Amino acid sequence: MKVDQQFTQHHPPPRDDLCRTIEVVHPKLSTTTMLTDDDTFDSNGDDEQLYTPPLNFSMVDNGIFRSGFPDTANFSFLKTLGLRSIVYLCPEPYPEHNVEFLKANRIRLFQFGIEGTKEPFVNIPENLIREALKVVLDVRNHPVLIHCKRGKHRTGCLVGCLRKIQRWCLTSIFDEYQRFAAAKARLSDQRFMELFDTSSFKDIPPCPCSCSKR
């Protein structure tokens, strides 16, 4: 595991038992992805290349995106985002082909091993959610992609807690969560977001919301 030395002098990385980070430095690659004619068209200029976003992909805020687990078919699309970081919310090891994609594009991986469970009374690890939020809120990690397996429950909880920090009302938070979870929405997730204490996150500007705060 290689962590940028200059970064850690001012902002120590999260504890090893909470988060795994991977950063690969490649001096020949720029920090932004520029599209050229070759990226969009084939050698004859006849057919336009199609970009396939990951399952449940969406923009959360400026520099923050969410999705399900990216596959190789999604790599070309992800390159257009110019990602600096990925927040991965599953405990399973990151697949080798995904790791190679991160290395080739100088993307840093933050892994928070939150178990996926359908049990209604299993507690969501609040400490991991808080550590992940610190990564997401740090603009030096932007653009950042948040993902779990399907982009529904773990990702939905993290984004929902981010919305509370941004002072969204619960109605809008739950509407957004249910839009991605659909028939798989869980009351335990919504209860967790409702009770999440944001008092430790200060000086975060509010985000416009379609309804008044509760």
C-alpha positions as CSV (number, residue, x, y, z in Angstrom):
1,M,0.0,0.0,0.0
2,K,1.4,3.3,-1.1
3,V,0.1,6.6,0.3
4,D,1.2,10.0,-0.9
5,Q,3.7,11.3,1.7
6,Q,2.8,15.0,1.3
7,F,-0.9,14.3,1.7
8,T,-0.4,12.3,4.9
9,Q,1.8,15.0,6.6
10,H,-1.2,17.3,6.9
11,H,-4.0,14.9,6.8
12,P,-3.2,11.4,8.2
13,P,-5.0,8.6,6.5
14,P,-7.9,6.9,8.2
15,R,-7.0,4.0,10.6
16,D,-6.0,0.8,8.8
17,D,-8.9,-1.1,10.4
18,L,-11.4,1.4,8.9
19,C,-10.1,2.1,5.5
20,R,-7.6,0.7,2.9
21,T,-6.1,3.1,0.5
22,I,-4.2,2.5,-2.8
23,E,-2.5,5.3,-4.7
24,V,-0.4,4.7,-7.8
25,V,1.8,7.5,-9.2
26,H,2.4,7.5,-13.0
27,P,4.4,10.5,-14.1
28,K,3.4,10.2,-17.7
29,L,-0.3,10.6,-17.1
30,S,-2.1,13.9,-16.5
31,T,-4.6,14.4,-13.7
32,T,-7.4,15.1,-16.1
33,T,-8.7,13.1,-19.0
34,M,-8.9,14.8,-22.3
35,L,-11.0,13.4,-25.1
36,T,-9.5,13.4,-28.6
37,D,-11.1,12.5,-31.9
38,D,-9.6,9.0,-31.5
39,D,-11.5,8.6,-28.2
40,T,-14.9,9.3,-29.9
41,F,-14.5,7.9,-33.4
42,D,-12.9,4.9,-34.9
43,S,-9.9,5.2,-37.3
44,N,-12.3,5.8,-40.3
45,G,-14.3,8.4,-38.4
46,D,-17.5,6.6,-39.2
47,D,-18.8,5.1,-36.0
48,E,-19.1,6.9,-32.7
49,Q,-17.8,5.1,-29.7
50,L,-20.4,4.4,-27.0
51,Y,-19.7,5.1,-23.3
52,T,-21.5,2.8,-20.9
53,P,-21.9,4.2,-17.3
54,P,-22.0,1.7,-14.4
55,L,-25.3,0.5,-13.0
56,N,-27.2,3.2,-11.0
57,F,-24.7,5.9,-12.0
58,S,-25.6,9.4,-11.1
59,M,-24.0,12.7,-10.2
60,V,-24.5,13.5,-6.5
61,D,-22.9,17.0,-6.4
62,N,-20.0,18.9,-8.0
63,G,-17.1,16.4,-8.2
64,I,-19.1,13.6,-6.5
65,F,-20.6,10.6,-8.3
66,R,-22.3,7.4,-7.3
67,S,-22.9,4.0,-8.9
68,G,-23.0,0.3,-8.7
69,F,-19.8,-1.8,-9.1
70,P,-18.0,-0.7,-12.3
71,D,-17.0,-3.4,-14.8
72,T,-14.6,-3.3,-17.7
73,A,-17.3,-2.2,-20.0
74,N,-17.6,1.0,-17.9
75,F,-13.9,1.9,-17.9
76,S,-14.1,4.2,-21.0
77,F,-16.9,6.1,-19.5
78,L,-15.2,6.5,-16.1
79,K,-12.1,7.9,-17.8
80,T,-14.2,10.8,-19.1
81,L,-14.9,11.8,-15.4
82,G,-11.2,12.3,-14.6
83,L,-11.6,10.6,-11.3
84,R,-9.0,11.1,-8.5
85,S,-10.6,8.8,-6.0
86,I,-13.0,5.9,-5.6
87,V,-14.8,5.2,-2.3
88,Y,-15.5,1.4,-2.2
89,L,-18.0,0.3,0.4
90,C,-17.7,-3.5,0.2
91,P,-15.4,-5.8,2.2
92,E,-14.4,-8.0,-0.7
93,P,-11.0,-7.4,-2.4
94,Y,-11.1,-5.1,-5.4
95,P,-10.9,-7.2,-8.6
96,E,-7.5,-7.2,-10.3
97,H,-8.7,-5.7,-13.6
98,N,-10.3,-2.8,-11.6
99,V,-7.0,-2.3,-9.7
100,E,-5.1,-2.2,-13.0
101,F,-7.5,0.5,-14.3
102,L,-6.9,2.5,-11.1
103,K,-3.1,2.3,-11.6
104,A,-3.3,3.3,-15.2
105,N,-5.4,6.4,-14.4
106,R,-3.8,7.5,-11.1
107,I,-7.0,6.9,-9.2
108,R,-6.8,6.4,-5.4
109,L,-8.9,3.7,-3.8
110,F,-10.5,4.1,-0.3
111,Q,-12.1,0.9,0.9
112,F,-14.5,0.8,3.8
113,G,-15.6,-2.8,4.4
114,I,-19.3,-2.5,5.1
115,E,-21.0,-5.9,5.1
116,G,-24.1,-6.2,2.8
117,T,-26.9,-7.7,4.8
118,K,-30.7,-8.1,4.4
119,E,-31.2,-8.5,8.2
120,P,-33.4,-5.7,9.5
121,F,-31.7,-5.5,12.9
122,V,-28.1,-5.5,11.9
123,N,-26.5,-2.2,12.8
124,I,-24.9,-0.2,10.0
125,P,-21.3,0.6,11.2
126,E,-21.6,4.4,11.8
127,N,-17.8,4.8,12.3
128,L,-17.2,3.6,8.8
129,I,-19.8,5.9,7.4
130,R,-18.2,8.8,9.2
131,E,-14.7,8.0,7.9
132,A,-16.0,7.6,4.4
133,L,-17.8,10.9,4.6
134,K,-14.5,12.6,5.5
135,V,-13.0,11.3,2.3
136,V,-16.0,12.3,0.2
137,L,-16.1,15.8,1.7
138,D,-12.4,16.5,1.1
139,V,-12.3,18.3,-2.2
140,R,-8.7,17.1,-2.8
141,N,-10.2,13.7,-3.5
142,H,-12.6,15.1,-6.2
143,P,-13.7,14.0,-8.6
144,V,-14.7,10.9,-6.5
145,L,-16.9,8.0,-7.3
146,I,-18.9,6.2,-4.4
147,H,-19.9,2.7,-5.1
148,C,-20.9,-0.6,-3.5
149,K,-22.3,-3.7,-5.3
150,R,-25.5,-2.4,-6.7
151,G,-25.3,1.3,-5.7
152,K,-28.5,1.0,-3.6
153,H,-28.2,0.4,0.1
154,R,-24.6,1.1,1.3
155,T,-24.1,3.8,-1.3
156,G,-27.6,5.1,-0.5
157,C,-26.9,5.4,3.2
158,L,-23.7,7.2,2.6
159,V,-25.3,9.7,0.2
160,G,-28.2,10.1,2.5
161,C,-25.9,11.0,5.4
162,L,-24.1,13.5,3.1
163,R,-27.5,15.0,2.3
164,K,-28.1,15.5,6.1
165,I,-24.8,17.3,6.3
166,Q,-26.0,19.5,3.4
167,R,-29.2,20.1,5.4
168,W,-31.6,18.4,3.1
169,C,-35.0,17.6,4.6
170,L,-35.8,14.0,5.3
171,T,-38.5,13.9,2.7
172,S,-36.0,14.7,-0.1
173,I,-33.3,12.4,1.4
174,F,-35.8,9.4,1.4
175,D,-37.1,10.3,-2.0
176,E,-33.5,10.1,-3.4
177,Y,-32.7,6.9,-1.6
178,Q,-35.9,5.2,-2.8
179,R,-35.3,6.3,-6.4
180,F,-32.2,4.1,-6.5
181,A,-33.3,1.3,-4.1
182,A,-36.8,1.1,-5.6
183,A,-38.5,-2.1,-4.4
184,K,-35.4,-3.0,-2.4
185,A,-35.7,0.0,-0.1
186,R,-35.1,-0.8,3.6
187,L,-36.6,0.8,6.6
188,S,-33.5,0.1,8.6
189,D,-31.4,2.2,6.1
190,Q,-33.9,5.1,6.3
191,R,-33.9,4.9,10.1
192,F,-30.1,5.0,10.2
193,M,-30.2,8.2,8.0
194,E,-32.9,9.8,10.2
195,L,-30.9,9.3,13.4
196,F,-27.5,10.1,11.9
197,D,-25.9,12.9,14.0
198,T,-24.2,15.5,11.8
199,S,-23.0,17.8,14.6
200,S,-19.4,16.7,14.1
201,F,-19.4,17.9,10.5
202,K,-19.2,21.7,10.7
203,D,-18.6,24.5,8.2
204,I,-20.3,22.6,5.4
205,P,-22.4,24.9,3.3
206,P,-26.1,23.9,2.9
207,C,-27.3,22.4,-0.4
208,P,-30.5,23.8,-2.0
209,C,-33.4,21.5,-1.2
210,S,-36.9,21.4,-2.6
211,C,-38.6,21.5,0.7
212,S,-38.1,23.1,4.1
213,K,-35.9,21.5,6.8
214,R,-37.5,19.3,9.4
